[in-house]
Amino acid sequence: MEAGIRNQPLNFSMIPPEYPVVYSRSSSGKSPADIRKLRAKFEGQQADRKAKEQPPFTFTRPRYDEEYFEAMAKLETA
C-alpha cells in the first residue's frame, strides 16, 4: 500500500514471494519403550476419566395435568 495510487489497481508484483517453512516434527528423545509406557498410562487415565463422567442427559417426558389442559383451553379461546 506504500506505492498505491488512489482509484488505481494494486500492483502485487512488487511484493517479494515468501515461501512458508516446511514443518518437521522434532524428536522427543524418548525411546520407543518409554513412548509405549506413556501411551498406556495416558489411555488408562482417559479410561478412568471416562468412567467417572456423569451419564448423558436423559429426557423426562412432560406431565400433562389438568392445569396444563385448562391453560391450553384458555389459549385456544383467546
mmJSON file of the N, C-alpha and C atoms, coordinates in Angstrom:
{"data_MODEL":{"atom_site":{
"group_PDB":["ATOM","ATOM","ATOM","ATOM","ATOM","ATOM","ATOM","ATOM","ATOM","ATOM","ATOM","ATOM","ATOM","ATOM","ATOM","ATOM","ATOM","ATOM","ATOM","ATOM","ATOM","ATOM","ATOM","ATOM","ATOM","ATOM","ATOM","ATOM","ATOM","ATOM","ATOM","ATOM","ATOM","ATOM","ATOM","ATOM","ATOM","ATOM","ATOM","ATOM","ATOM","ATOM","ATOM","ATOM","ATOM","ATOM","ATOM","ATOM","ATOM","ATOM","ATOM","ATOM","ATOM","ATOM","ATOM","ATOM","ATOM","ATOM","ATOM","ATOM","ATOM","ATOM","ATOM","ATOM","ATOM","ATOM","ATOM","ATOM","ATOM","ATOM","ATOM","ATOM","ATOM","ATOM","ATOM","ATOM","ATOM","ATOM","ATOM","ATOM","ATOM","ATOM","ATOM","ATOM","ATOM","ATOM","ATOM","ATOM","ATOM","ATOM","ATOM","ATOM","ATOM","ATOM","ATOM","ATOM","ATOM","ATOM","ATOM","ATOM","ATOM","ATOM","ATOM","ATOM","ATOM","ATOM","ATOM","ATOM","ATOM","ATOM","ATOM","ATOM","ATOM","ATOM","ATOM","ATOM","ATOM","ATOM","ATOM","ATOM","ATOM","ATOM","ATOM","ATOM","ATOM","ATOM","ATOM","ATOM","ATOM","ATOM","ATOM","ATOM","ATOM","ATOM","ATOM","ATOM","ATOM","ATOM","ATOM","ATOM","ATOM","ATOM","ATOM","ATOM","ATOM","ATOM","ATOM","ATOM","ATOM","ATOM","ATOM","ATOM","ATOM","ATOM","ATOM","ATOM","ATOM","ATOM","ATOM","ATOM","ATOM","ATOM","ATOM","ATOM","ATOM","ATOM","ATOM","ATOM","ATOM","ATOM","ATOM","ATOM","ATOM","ATOM","ATOM","ATOM","ATOM","ATOM","ATOM","ATOM","ATOM","ATOM","ATOM","ATOM","ATOM","ATOM","ATOM","ATOM","ATOM","ATOM","ATOM","ATOM","ATOM","ATOM","ATOM","ATOM","ATOM","ATOM","ATOM","ATOM","ATOM","ATOM","ATOM","ATOM","ATOM","ATOM","ATOM","ATOM","ATOM","ATOM","ATOM","ATOM","ATOM","ATOM","ATOM","ATOM","ATOM","ATOM","ATOM","ATOM","ATOM","ATOM","ATOM","ATOM","ATOM","ATOM","ATOM","ATOM","ATOM","ATOM","ATOM","ATOM","ATOM","ATOM"],
"id":[1,2,3,4,5,6,7,8,9,10,11,12,13,14,15,16,17,18,19,20,21,22,23,24,25,26,27,28,29,30,31,32,33,34,35,36,37,38,39,40,41,42,43,44,45,46,47,48,49,50,51,52,53,54,55,56,57,58,59,60,61,62,63,64,65,66,67,68,69,70,71,72,73,74,75,76,77,78,79,80,81,82,83,84,85,86,87,88,89,90,91,92,93,94,95,96,97,98,99,100,101,102,103,104,105,106,107,108,109,110,111,112,113,114,115,116,117,118,119,120,121,122,123,124,125,126,127,128,129,130,131,132,133,134,135,136,137,138,139,140,141,142,143,144,145,146,147,148,149,150,151,152,153,154,155,156,157,158,159,160,161,162,163,164,165,166,167,168,169,170,171,172,173,174,175,176,177,178,179,180,181,182,183,184,185,186,187,188,189,190,191,192,193,194,195,196,197,198,199,200,201,202,203,204,205,206,207,208,209,210,211,212,213,214,215,216,217,218,219,220,221,222,223,224,225,226,227,228,229,230,231,232,233,234],
"type_symbol":["N","C","C","N","C","C","N","C","C","N","C","C","N","C","C","N","C","C","N","C","C","N","C","C","N","C","C","N","C","C","N","C","C","N","C","C","N","C","C","N","C","C","N","C","C","N","C","C","N","C","C","N","C","C","N","C","C","N","C","C","N","C","C","N","C","C","N","C","C","N","C","C","N","C","C","N","C","C","N","C","C","N","C","C","N","C","C","N","C","C","N","C","C","N","C","C","N","C","C","N","C","C","N","C","C","N","C","C","N","C","C","N","C","C","N","C","C","N","C","C","N","C","C","N","C","C","N","C","C","N","C","C","N","C","C","N","C","C","N","C","C","N","C","C","N","C","C","N","C","C","N","C","C","N","C","C","N","C","C","N","C","C","N","C","C","N","C","C","N","C","C","N","C","C","N","C","C","N","C","C","N","C","C","N","C","C","N","C","C","N","C","C","N","C","C","N","C","C","N","C","C","N","C","C","N","C","C","N","C","C","N","C","C","N","C","C","N","C","C","N","C","C","N","C","C","N","C","C","N","C","C","N","C","C"],
"label_atom_id":["N","CA","C","N","CA","C","N","CA","C","N","CA","C","N","CA","C","N","CA","C","N","CA","C","N","CA","C","N","CA","C","N","CA","C","N","CA","C","N","CA","C","N","CA","C","N","CA","C","N","CA","C","N","CA","C","N","CA","C","N","CA","C","N","CA","C","N","CA","C","N","CA","C","N","CA","C","N","CA","C","N","CA","C","N","CA","C","N","CA","C","N","CA","C","N","CA","C","N","CA","C","N","CA","C","N","CA","C","N","CA","C","N","CA","C","N","CA","C","N","CA","C","N","CA","C","N","CA","C","N","CA","C","N","CA","C","N","CA","C","N","CA","C","N","CA","C","N","CA","C","N","CA","C","N","CA","C","N","CA","C","N","CA","C","N","CA","C","N","CA","C","N","CA","C","N","CA","C","N","CA","C","N","CA","C","N","CA","C","N","CA","C","N","CA","C","N","CA","C","N","CA","C","N","CA","C","N","CA","C","N","CA","C","N","CA","C","N","CA","C","N","CA","C","N","CA","C","N","CA","C","N","CA","C","N","CA","C","N","CA","C","N","CA","C","N","CA","C","N","CA","C","N","CA","C","N","CA","C","N","CA","C","N","CA","C","N","CA","C","N","CA","C"],
"label_alt_id":[null,null,null,null,null,null,null,null,null,null,null,null,null,null,null,null,null,null,null,null,null,null,null,null,null,null,null,null,null,null,null,null,null,null,null,null,null,null,null,null,null,null,null,null,null,null,null,null,null,null,null,null,null,null,null,null,null,null,null,null,null,null,null,null,null,null,null,null,null,null,null,null,null,null,null,null,null,null,null,null,null,null,null,null,null,null,null,null,null,null,null,null,null,null,null,null,null,null,null,null,null,null,null,null,null,null,null,null,null,null,null,null,null,null,null,null,null,null,null,null,null,null,null,null,null,null,null,null,null,null,null,null,null,null,null,null,null,null,null,null,null,null,null,null,null,null,null,null,null,null,null,null,null,null,null,null,null,null,null,null,null,null,null,null,null,null,null,null,null,null,null,null,null,null,null,null,null,null,null,null,null,null,null,null,null,null,null,null,null,null,null,null,null,null,null,null,null,null,null,null,null,null,null,null,null,null,null,null,null,null,null,null,null,null,null,null,null,null,null,null,null,null,null,null,null,null,null,null,null,null,null,null,null,null],
"label_comp_id":["MET","MET","MET","GLU","GLU","GLU","ALA","ALA","ALA","GLY","GLY","GLY","ILE","ILE","ILE","ARG","ARG","ARG","ASN","ASN","ASN","GLN","GLN","GLN","PRO","PRO","PRO","LEU","LEU","LEU","ASN","ASN","ASN","PHE","PHE","PHE","SER","SER","SER","MET","MET","MET","ILE","ILE","ILE","PRO","PRO","PRO","PRO","PRO","PRO","GLU","GLU","GLU","TYR","TYR","TYR","PRO","PRO","PRO","VAL","VAL","VAL","VAL","VAL","VAL","TYR","TYR","TYR","SER","SER","SER","ARG","ARG","ARG","SER","SER","SER","SER","SER","SER","SER","SER","SER","GLY","GLY","GLY","LYS","LYS","LYS","SER","SER","SER","PRO","PRO","PRO","ALA","ALA","ALA","ASP","ASP","ASP","ILE","ILE","ILE","ARG","ARG","ARG","LYS","LYS","LYS","LEU","LEU","LEU","ARG","ARG","ARG","ALA","ALA","ALA","LYS","LYS","LYS","PHE","PHE","PHE","GLU","GLU","GLU","GLY","GLY","GLY","GLN","GLN","GLN","GLN","GLN","GLN","ALA","ALA","ALA","ASP","ASP","ASP","ARG","ARG","ARG","LYS","LYS","LYS","ALA","ALA","ALA","LYS","LYS","LYS","GLU","GLU","GLU","GLN","GLN","GLN","PRO","PRO","PRO","PRO","PRO","PRO","PHE","PHE","PHE","THR","THR","THR","PHE","PHE","PHE","THR","THR","THR","ARG","ARG","ARG","PRO","PRO","PRO","ARG","ARG","ARG","TYR","TYR","TYR","ASP","ASP","ASP","GLU","GLU","GLU","GLU","GLU","GLU","TYR","TYR","TYR","PHE","PHE","PHE","GLU","GLU","GLU","ALA","ALA","ALA","MET","MET","MET","ALA","ALA","ALA","LYS","LYS","LYS","LEU","LEU","LEU","GLU","GLU","GLU","THR","THR","THR","ALA","ALA","ALA"],
"label_asym_id":["A","A","A","A","A","A","A","A","A","A","A","A","A","A","A","A","A","A","A","A","A","A","A","A","A","A","A","A","A","A","A","A","A","A","A","A","A","A","A","A","A","A","A","A","A","A","A","A","A","A","A","A","A","A","A","A","A","A","A","A","A","A","A","A","A","A","A","A","A","A","A","A","A","A","A","A","A","A","A","A","A","A","A","A","A","A","A","A","A","A","A","A","A","A","A","A","A","A","A","A","A","A","A","A","A","A","A","A","A","A","A","A","A","A","A","A","A","A","A","A","A","A","A","A","A","A","A","A","A","A","A","A","A","A","A","A","A","A","A","A","A","A","A","A","A","A","A","A","A","A","A","A","A","A","A","A","A","A","A","A","A","A","A","A","A","A","A","A","A","A","A","A","A","A","A","A","A","A","A","A","A","A","A","A","A","A","A","A","A","A","A","A","A","A","A","A","A","A","A","A","A","A","A","A","A","A","A","A","A","A","A","A","A","A","A","A","A","A","A","A","A","A","A","A","A","A","A","A","A","A","A","A","A","A"],
"label_entity_id":["1","1","1","1","1","1","1","1","1","1","1","1","1","1","1","1","1","1","1","1","1","1","1","1","1","1","1","1","1","1","1","1","1","1","1","1","1","1","1","1","1","1","1","1","1","1","1","1","1","1","1","1","1","1","1","1","1","1","1","1","1","1","1","1","1","1","1","1","1","1","1","1","1","1","1","1","1","1","1","1","1","1","1","1","1","1","1","1","1","1","1","1","1","1","1","1","1","1","1","1","1","1","1","1","1","1","1","1","1","1","1","1","1","1","1","1","1","1","1","1","1","1","1","1","1","1","1","1","1","1","1","1","1","1","1","1","1","1","1","1","1","1","1","1","1","1","1","1","1","1","1","1","1","1","1","1","1","1","1","1","1","1","1","1","1","1","1","1","1","1","1","1","1","1","1","1","1","1","1","1","1","1","1","1","1","1","1","1","1","1","1","1","1","1","1","1","1","1","1","1","1","1","1","1","1","1","1","1","1","1","1","1","1","1","1","1","1","1","1","1","1","1","1","1","1","1","1","1","1","1","1","1","1","1"],
"label_seq_id":[1,1,1,2,2,2,3,3,3,4,4,4,5,5,5,6,6,6,7,7,7,8,8,8,9,9,9,10,10,10,11,11,11,12,12,12,13,13,13,14,14,14,15,15,15,16,16,16,17,17,17,18,18,18,19,19,19,20,20,20,21,21,21,22,22,22,23,23,23,24,24,24,25,25,25,26,26,26,27,27,27,28,28,28,29,29,29,30,30,30,31,31,31,32,32,32,33,33,33,34,34,34,35,35,35,36,36,36,37,37,37,38,38,38,39,39,39,40,40,40,41,41,41,42,42,42,43,43,43,44,44,44,45,45,45,46,46,46,47,47,47,48,48,48,49,49,49,50,50,50,51,51,51,52,52,52,53,53,53,54,54,54,55,55,55,56,56,56,57,57,57,58,58,58,59,59,59,60,60,60,61,61,61,62,62,62,63,63,63,64,64,64,65,65,65,66,66,66,67,67,67,68,68,68,69,69,69,70,70,70,71,71,71,72,72,72,73,73,73,74,74,74,75,75,75,76,76,76,77,77,77,78,78,78],
"pdbx_PDB_ins_code":[null,null,null,null,null,null,null,null,null,null,null,null,null,null,null,null,null,null,null,null,null,null,null,null,null,null,null,null,null,null,null,null,null,null,null,null,null,null,null,null,null,null,null,null,null,null,null,null,null,null,null,null,null,null,null,null,null,null,null,null,null,null,null,null,null,null,null,null,null,null,null,null,null,null,null,null,null,null,null,null,null,null,null,null,null,null,null,null,null,null,null,null,null,null,null,null,null,null,null,null,null,null,null,null,null,null,null,null,null,null,null,null,null,null,null,null,null,null,null,null,null,null,null,null,null,null,null,null,null,null,null,null,null,null,null,null,null,null,null,null,null,null,null,null,null,null,null,null,null,null,null,null,null,null,null,null,null,null,null,null,null,null,null,null,null,null,null,null,null,null,null,null,null,null,null,null,null,null,null,null,null,null,null,null,null,null,null,null,null,null,null,null,null,null,null,null,null,null,null,null,null,null,null,null,null,null,null,null,null,null,null,null,null,null,null,null,null,null,null,null,null,null,null,null,null,null,null,null,null,null,null,null,null,null],
"Cartn_x":[0.813,0.0,0.863,2.169,3.044,3.081,3.116,3.213,1.849,0.773,-0.564,-1.028,-1.757,-2.306,-3.822,-4.462,-5.914,-6.637,-7.649,-8.516,-7.776,-6.582,-5.828,-5.701,-5.662,-5.497,-4.161,-4.169,-2.941,-1.997,-0.702,0.329,0.973,0.561,1.082,2.417,2.909,4.197,5.356,5.103,6.163,6.436,5.533,5.699,6.574,7.682,8.539,7.852,7.912,7.271,8.029,7.281,7.865,7.243,8.058,7.561,7.549,6.494,6.432,7.485,7.922,8.914,8.217,8.86,8.28,8.332,7.168,7.079,7.686,8.502,9.016,8.987,8.452,8.302,9.655,10.029,11.302,11.141,12.218,12.21,12.119,11.382,11.245,12.435,13.183,14.324,13.958,12.695,12.238,12.431,12.704,12.852,11.463,11.379,10.064,9.402,10.191,9.625,8.996,9.678,9.127,7.834,7.813,6.618,5.451,5.702,4.639,4.107,5.002,4.581,3.732,4.166,3.429,2.059,2.008,0.715,-0.233,0.292,-0.547,-1.042,-0.17,-0.562,-1.647,-1.467,-2.442,-3.788,-3.779,-5.027,-5.729,-4.964,-5.556,-6.203,-5.532,-6.096,-7.366,-7.374,-8.56,-9.714,-9.426,-10.473,-11.042,-10.168,-10.636,-11.507,-11.084,-11.835,-13.197,-13.223,-14.482,-15.423,-14.875,-15.7,-16.322,-15.642,-16.132,-17.134,-17.25,-18.172,-19.599,-20.403,-21.811,-22.501,-23.555,-24.261,-24.879,-25.107,-25.678,-27.075,-27.48,-28.784,-29.886,-30.837,-31.989,-33.219,-34.004,-35.183,-36.301,-36.903,-38.068,-39.305,-40.236,-41.448,-42.242,-42.833,-43.618,-44.909,-45.364,-46.621,-47.736,-48.676,-49.816,-50.941,-51.054,-52.081,-53.266,-54.215,-55.434,-55.119,-54.154,-53.787,-53.273,-52.503,-51.982,-53.134,-54.071,-55.179,-56.068,-56.241,-57.015,-56.328,-55.003,-54.248,-54.306,-54.197,-54.273,-55.654,-56.699,-58.056,-58.208,-57.596,-57.651,-56.929,-55.802,-55.053,-55.836,-56.524,-57.272,-58.479,-59.075,-60.24,-59.847,-58.637,-58.218,-58.025],
"Cartn_y":[-1.187,0.0,1.259,1.104,2.282,2.953,2.127,2.692,2.736,2.562,2.532,3.91,3.945,5.196,5.094,6.14,6.139,5.832,4.963,4.546,3.805,3.31,2.517,1.087,0.086,-1.286,-1.453,-2.313,-2.545,-3.426,-3.179,-3.937,-4.884,-6.145,-7.121,-7.716,-7.37,-7.898,-7.268,-6.19,-5.538,-6.272,-7.188,-7.92,-9.139,-9.27,-10.44,-11.703,-12.808,-14.047,-14.625,-14.993,-15.624,-17.009,-18.004,-19.364,-19.826,-20.523,-20.971,-22.029,-22.031,-23.012,-24.363,-25.396,-26.735,-27.221,-27.658,-28.121,-29.509,-29.68,-31.015,-31.163,-32.277,-32.538,-32.956,-32.33,-32.671,-33.915,-34.587,-35.802,-35.453,-36.258,-36.004,-36.54,-37.445,-38.014,-39.218,-39.619,-40.775,-42.038,-43.132,-44.413,-44.965,-45.869,-46.462,-47.146,-47.737,-48.379,-47.327,-46.186,-45.108,-44.567,-44.446,-43.931,-44.889,-46.21,-47.196,-47.1,-46.935,-46.823,-45.567,-44.454,-43.202,-43.277,-43.932,-44.077,-44.943,-46.026,-46.899,-46.143,-45.347,-44.557,-43.548,-42.88,-41.897,-42.561,-43.702,-44.4,-44.836,-45.265,-45.621,-44.423,-43.275,-42.059,-41.657,-41.785,-41.445,-42.384,-43.665,-44.627,-44.303,-43.956,-43.582,-42.333,-41.356,-40.11,-40.363,-41.228,-41.529,-42.293,-43.164,-43.929,-43.017,-41.93,-41.008,-39.993,-39.911,-38.938,-39.256,-38.206,-38.384,-38.997,-39.773,-40.351,-39.24,-39.512,-38.466,-38.077,-36.909,-36.361,-37.272,-37.593,-38.386,-37.489,-37.621,-36.79,-37.29,-36.391,-36.703,-36.153,-37.03,-36.593,-35.633,-34.605,-33.644,-34.293,-33.779,-34.262,-33.319,-33.854,-33.062,-33.278,-32.36,-32.486,-31.573,-31.513,-30.728,-29.238,-28.735,-27.317,-26.989,-27.898,-27.702,-27.614,-28.554,-28.574,-27.339,-26.838,-25.612,-24.41,-24.343,-23.236,-23.298,-24.493,-24.637,-24.246,-24.582,-24.202,-22.689,-22.006,-20.547,-19.941,-20.516,-20.01,-20.174,-21.279,-21.54,-20.632,-20.219,-19.342,-17.877,-17.536,-16.124,-15.601],
"Cartn_z":[0.0,0.0,0.0,0.208,0.223,-1.146,-2.196,-3.541,-4.22,-3.476,-4.054,-4.475,-5.566,-6.079,-5.98,-5.469,-5.265,-6.578,-6.468,-7.575,-8.681,-8.407,-9.371,-8.827,-9.728,-9.253,-8.529,-7.53,-6.772,-7.573,-7.435,-8.125,-7.115,-7.14,-6.186,-6.621,-7.809,-8.266,-7.498,-6.796,-6.014,-4.705,-4.313,-3.06,-3.326,-2.618,-2.85,-2.314,-3.071,-2.599,-1.403,-0.378,0.798,0.918,0.806,0.874,2.326,2.739,4.129,4.426,5.66,6.089,6.203,5.689,5.75,7.19,7.695,9.079,9.203,10.208,10.528,12.042,12.483,13.912,14.491,15.587,16.209,17.075,17.312,18.111,19.587,20.342,21.772,22.555,21.956,22.651,23.511,23.506,24.287,23.461,24.167,23.485,23.155,22.202,21.872,23.073,23.961,25.155,26.07,26.247,27.071,26.465,25.156,24.48,24.682,24.582,24.811,26.231,27.211,28.615,28.821,28.259,28.415,27.735,26.568,25.887,26.707,27.284,28.106,29.331,29.941,31.105,30.724,29.594,29.13,28.845,28.168,27.869,29.144,30.161,31.451,32.121,32.071,32.649,31.914,30.594,29.82,30.167,30.341,30.694,32.075,33.037,34.371,34.319,33.562,33.435,32.797,31.786,31.118,32.043,32.893,33.82,34.875,35.242,36.263,35.716,34.398,33.814,34.2,34.262,34.565,33.344,33.594,32.448,31.603,30.334,29.472,29.937,29.541,29.911,29.391,30.242,29.815,29.802,28.779,28.596,29.498,30.238,31.067,30.363,30.099,29.406,30.287,29.699,30.489,31.003,32.132,32.694,32.24,31.527,31.081,32.084,33.044,34.073,33.732,34.626,34.404,34.232,34.979,34.886,33.479,32.906,31.55,30.551,30.641,29.682,29.839,31.061,31.275,30.62,30.777,30.18,28.665,28.097,26.645,26.134,26.908,26.502,26.495,27.472,27.52,26.321,25.955,24.806,23.506,23.38,22.15,22.013,23.14,23.077,22.96,23.249,23.222,21.833],
"occupancy":[1.0,1.0,1.0,1.0,1.0,1.0,1.0,1.0,1.0,1.0,1.0,1.0,1.0,1.0,1.0,1.0,1.0,1.0,1.0,1.0,1.0,1.0,1.0,1.0,1.0,1.0,1.0,1.0,1.0,1.0,1.0,1.0,1.0,1.0,1.0,1.0,1.0,1.0,1.0,1.0,1.0,1.0,1.0,1.0,1.0,1.0,1.0,1.0,1.0,1.0,1.0,1.0,1.0,1.0,1.0,1.0,1.0,1.0,1.0,1.0,1.0,1.0,1.0,1.0,1.0,1.0,1.0,1.0,1.0,1.0,1.0,1.0,1.0,1.0,1.0,1.0,1.0,1.0,1.0,1.0,1.0,1.0,1.0,1.0,1.0,1.0,1.0,1.0,1.0,1.0,1.0,1.0,1.0,1.0,1.0,1.0,1.0,1.0,1.0,1.0,1.0,1.0,1.0,1.0,1.0,1.0,1.0,1.0,1.0,1.0,1.0,1.0,1.0,1.0,1.0,1.0,1.0,1.0,1.0,1.0,1.0,1.0,1.0,1.0,1.0,1.0,1.0,1.0,1.0,1.0,1.0,1.0,1.0,1.0,1.0,1.0,1.0,1.0,1.0,1.0,1.0,1.0,1.0,1.0,1.0,1.0,1.0,1.0,1.0,1.0,1.0,1.0,1.0,1.0,1.0,1.0,1.0,1.0,1.0,1.0,1.0,1.0,1.0,1.0,1.0,1.0,1.0,1.0,1.0,1.0,1.0,1.0,1.0,1.0,1.0,1.0,1.0,1.0,1.0,1.0,1.0,1.0,1.0,1.0,1.0,1.0,1.0,1.0,1.0,1.0,1.0,1.0,1.0,1.0,1.0,1.0,1.0,1.0,1.0,1.0,1.0,1.0,1.0,1.0,1.0,1.0,1.0,1.0,1.0,1.0,1.0,1.0,1.0,1.0,1.0,1.0,1.0,1.0,1.0,1.0,1.0,1.0,1.0,1.0,1.0,1.0,1.0,1.0,1.0,1.0,1.0,1.0,1.0,1.0],
"B_iso_or_equiv":[0.0,0.0,0.0,0.0,0.0,0.0,0.0,0.0,0.0,0.0,0.0,0.0,0.0,0.0,0.0,0.0,0.0,0.0,0.0,0.0,0.0,0.0,0.0,0.0,0.0,0.0,0.0,0.0,0.0,0.0,0.0,0.0,0.0,0.0,0.0,0.0,0.0,0.0,0.0,0.0,0.0,0.0,0.0,0.0,0.0,0.0,0.0,0.0,0.0,0.0,0.0,0.0,0.0,0.0,0.0,0.0,0.0,0.0,0.0,0.0,0.0,0.0,0.0,0.0,0.0,0.0,0.0,0.0,0.0,0.0,0.0,0.0,0.0,0.0,0.0,0.0,0.0,0.0,0.0,0.0,0.0,0.0,0.0,0.0,0.0,0.0,0.0,0.0,0.0,0.0,0.0,0.0,0.0,0.0,0.0,0.0,0.0,0.0,0.0,0.0,0.0,0.0,0.0,0.0,0.0,0.0,0.0,0.0,0.0,0.0,0.0,0.0,0.0,0.0,0.0,0.0,0.0,0.0,0.0,0.0,0.0,0.0,0.0,0.0,0.0,0.0,0.0,0.0,0.0,0.0,0.0,0.0,0.0,0.0,0.0,0.0,0.0,0.0,0.0,0.0,0.0,0.0,0.0,0.0,0.0,0.0,0.0,0.0,0.0,0.0,0.0,0.0,0.0,0.0,0.0,0.0,0.0,0.0,0.0,0.0,0.0,0.0,0.0,0.0,0.0,0.0,0.0,0.0,0.0,0.0,0.0,0.0,0.0,0.0,0.0,0.0,0.0,0.0,0.0,0.0,0.0,0.0,0.0,0.0,0.0,0.0,0.0,0.0,0.0,0.0,0.0,0.0,0.0,0.0,0.0,0.0,0.0,0.0,0.0,0.0,0.0,0.0,0.0,0.0,0.0,0.0,0.0,0.0,0.0,0.0,0.0,0.0,0.0,0.0,0.0,0.0,0.0,0.0,0.0,0.0,0.0,0.0,0.0,0.0,0.0,0.0,0.0,0.0,0.0,0.0,0.0,0.0,0.0,0.0],
"pdbx_formal_charge":[null,null,null,null,null,null,null,null,null,null,null,null,null,null,null,null,null,null,null,null,null,null,null,null,null,null,null,null,null,null,null,null,null,null,null,null,null,null,null,null,null,null,null,null,null,null,null,null,null,null,null,null,null,null,null,null,null,null,null,null,null,null,null,null,null,null,null,null,null,null,null,null,null,null,null,null,null,null,null,null,null,null,null,null,null,null,null,null,null,null,null,null,null,null,null,null,null,null,null,null,null,null,null,null,null,null,null,null,null,null,null,null,null,null,null,null,null,null,null,null,null,null,null,null,null,null,null,null,null,null,null,null,null,null,null,null,null,null,null,null,null,null,null,null,null,null,null,null,null,null,null,null,null,null,null,null,null,null,null,null,null,null,null,null,null,null,null,null,null,null,null,null,null,null,null,null,null,null,null,null,null,null,null,null,null,null,null,null,null,null,null,null,null,null,null,null,null,null,null,null,null,null,null,null,null,null,null,null,null,null,null,null,null,null,null,null,null,null,null,null,null,null,null,null,null,null,null,null,null,null,null,null,null,null],
"auth_seq_id":[1,1,1,2,2,2,3,3,3,4,4,4,5,5,5,6,6,6,7,7,7,8,8,8,9,9,9,10,10,10,11,11,11,12,12,12,13,13,13,14,14,14,15,15,15,16,16,16,17,17,17,18,18,18,19,19,19,20,20,20,21,21,21,22,22,22,23,23,23,24,24,24,25,25,25,26,26,26,27,27,27,28,28,28,29,29,29,30,30,30,31,31,31,32,32,32,33,33,33,34,34,34,35,35,35,36,36,36,37,37,37,38,38,38,39,39,39,40,40,40,41,41,41,42,42,42,43,43,43,44,44,44,45,45,45,46,46,46,47,47,47,48,48,48,49,49,49,50,50,50,51,51,51,52,52,52,53,53,53,54,54,54,55,55,55,56,56,56,57,57,57,58,58,58,59,59,59,60,60,60,61,61,61,62,62,62,63,63,63,64,64,64,65,65,65,66,66,66,67,67,67,68,68,68,69,69,69,70,70,70,71,71,71,72,72,72,73,73,73,74,74,74,75,75,75,76,76,76,77,77,77,78,78,78],
"auth_comp_id":["MET","MET","MET","GLU","GLU","GLU","ALA","ALA","ALA","GLY","GLY","GLY","ILE","ILE","ILE","ARG","ARG","ARG","ASN","ASN","ASN","GLN","GLN","GLN","PRO","PRO","PRO","LEU","LEU","LEU","ASN","ASN","ASN","PHE","PHE","PHE","SER","SER","SER","MET","MET","MET","ILE","ILE","ILE","PRO","PRO","PRO","PRO","PRO","PRO","GLU","GLU","GLU","TYR","TYR","TYR","PRO","PRO","PRO","VAL","VAL","VAL","VAL","VAL","VAL","TYR","TYR","TYR","SER","SER","SER","ARG","ARG","ARG","SER","SER","SER","SER","SER","SER","SER","SER","SER","GLY","GLY","GLY","LYS","LYS","LYS","SER","SER","SER","PRO","PRO","PRO","ALA","ALA","ALA","ASP","ASP","ASP","ILE","ILE","ILE","ARG","ARG","ARG","LYS","LYS","LYS","LEU","LEU","LEU","ARG","ARG","ARG","ALA","ALA","ALA","LYS","LYS","LYS","PHE","PHE","PHE","GLU","GLU","GLU","GLY","GLY","GLY","GLN","GLN","GLN","GLN","GLN","GLN","ALA","ALA","ALA","ASP","ASP","ASP","ARG","ARG","ARG","LYS","LYS","LYS","ALA","ALA","ALA","LYS","LYS","LYS","GLU","GLU","GLU","GLN","GLN","GLN","PRO","PRO","PRO","PRO","PRO","PRO","PHE","PHE","PHE","THR","THR","THR","PHE","PHE","PHE","THR","THR","THR","ARG","ARG","ARG","PRO","PRO","PRO","ARG","ARG","ARG","TYR","TYR","TYR","ASP","ASP","ASP","GLU","GLU","GLU","GLU","GLU","GLU","TYR","TYR","TYR","PHE","PHE","PHE","GLU","GLU","GLU","ALA","ALA","ALA","MET","MET","MET","ALA","ALA","ALA","LYS","LYS","LYS","LEU","LEU","LEU","GLU","GLU","GLU","THR","THR","THR","ALA","ALA","ALA"],
"auth_asym_id":["A","A","A","A","A","A","A","A","A","A","A","A","A","A","A","A","A","A","A","A","A","A","A","A","A","A","A","A","A","A","A","A","A","A","A","A","A","A","A","A","A","A","A","A","A","A","A","A","A","A","A","A","A","A","A","A","A","A","A","A","A","A","A","A","A","A","A","A","A","A","A","A","A","A","A","A","A","A","A","A","A","A","A","A","A","A","A","A","A","A","A","A","A","A","A","A","A","A","A","A","A","A","A","A","A","A","A","A","A","A","A","A","A","A","A","A","A","A","A","A","A","A","A","A","A","A","A","A","A","A","A","A","A","A","A","A","A","A","A","A","A","A","A","A","A","A","A","A","A","A","A","A","A","A","A","A","A","A","A","A","A","A","A","A","A","A","A","A","A","A","A","A","A","A","A","A","A","A","A","A","A","A","A","A","A","A","A","A","A","A","A","A","A","A","A","A","A","A","A","A","A","A","A","A","A","A","A","A","A","A","A","A","A","A","A","A","A","A","A","A","A","A","A","A","A","A","A","A","A","A","A","A","A","A"],
"auth_atom_id":["N","CA","C","N","CA","C","N","CA","C","N","CA","C","N","CA","C","N","CA","C","N","CA","C","N","CA","C","N","CA","C","N","CA","C","N","CA","C","N","CA","C","N","CA","C","N","CA","C","N","CA","C","N","CA","C","N","CA","C","N","CA","C","N","CA","C","N","CA","C","N","CA","C","N","CA","C","N","CA","C","N","CA","C","N","CA","C","N","CA","C","N","CA","C","N","CA","C","N","CA","C","N","CA","C","N","CA","C","N","CA","C","N","CA","C","N","CA","C","N","CA","C","N","CA","C","N","CA","C","N","CA","C","N","CA","C","N","CA","C","N","CA","C","N","CA","C","N","CA","C","N","CA","C","N","CA","C","N","CA","C","N","CA","C","N","CA","C","N","CA","C","N","CA","C","N","CA","C","N","CA","C","N","CA","C","N","CA","C","N","CA","C","N","CA","C","N","CA","C","N","CA","C","N","CA","C","N","CA","C","N","CA","C","N","CA","C","N","CA","C","N","CA","C","N","CA","C","N","CA","C","N","CA","C","N","CA","C","N","CA","C","N","CA","C","N","CA","C","N","CA","C","N","CA","C","N","CA","C","N","CA","C","N","CA","C","N","CA","C","N","CA","C"],
"pdbx_PDB_model_num":[1,1,1,1,1,1,1,1,1,1,1,1,1,1,1,1,1,1,1,1,1,1,1,1,1,1,1,1,1,1,1,1,1,1,1,1,1,1,1,1,1,1,1,1,1,1,1,1,1,1,1,1,1,1,1,1,1,1,1,1,1,1,1,1,1,1,1,1,1,1,1,1,1,1,1,1,1,1,1,1,1,1,1,1,1,1,1,1,1,1,1,1,1,1,1,1,1,1,1,1,1,1,1,1,1,1,1,1,1,1,1,1,1,1,1,1,1,1,1,1,1,1,1,1,1,1,1,1,1,1,1,1,1,1,1,1,1,1,1,1,1,1,1,1,1,1,1,1,1,1,1,1,1,1,1,1,1,1,1,1,1,1,1,1,1,1,1,1,1,1,1,1,1,1,1,1,1,1,1,1,1,1,1,1,1,1,1,1,1,1,1,1,1,1,1,1,1,1,1,1,1,1,1,1,1,1,1,1,1,1,1,1,1,1,1,1,1,1,1,1,1,1,1,1,1,1,1,1,1,1,1,1,1,1]
}}}
